[in-house]
Amino acid sequence: MRIGKDLVAAVATPLVLGILAEGESYGYAILQRVSELSDGELEWSDGMLYPLLHRLERLGYVEASWGMSPTGRRRRHYRLSASGHAAIADQRRQWEVASAALKRVWDDRGSARVALAWAA
């Protein structure tokens, strides 16, 4: 299934904040976690992730530091800041409202109309 660019962009910030709420991580591991969480349906590139991480850092939601990989290569580690924890709580509330609205329109009464519209 192809997920449209608008939806991918919409979920990017809350998804990265949520992943970092699990603990400190680095770029490649974040990309792997996105793929794992979406059962491979969301395949992000470095070109999408790093500008987002830099924006989240500028906003003060993410803090970054240099670390070493087990093989001795330098890599940038990212962790959620205090304001990032507040941002993920706010993002979660917003997504819960949006998700509930979509569930209501797609379930029960609306499902027949939506199915007909999609079939057309």
Helices and strands as residue ranges (DSSP letters): H 5-21, E 25-26, H 27-37, H 46-58, E 62-68, E 74-80, H 82-106, H 108-119
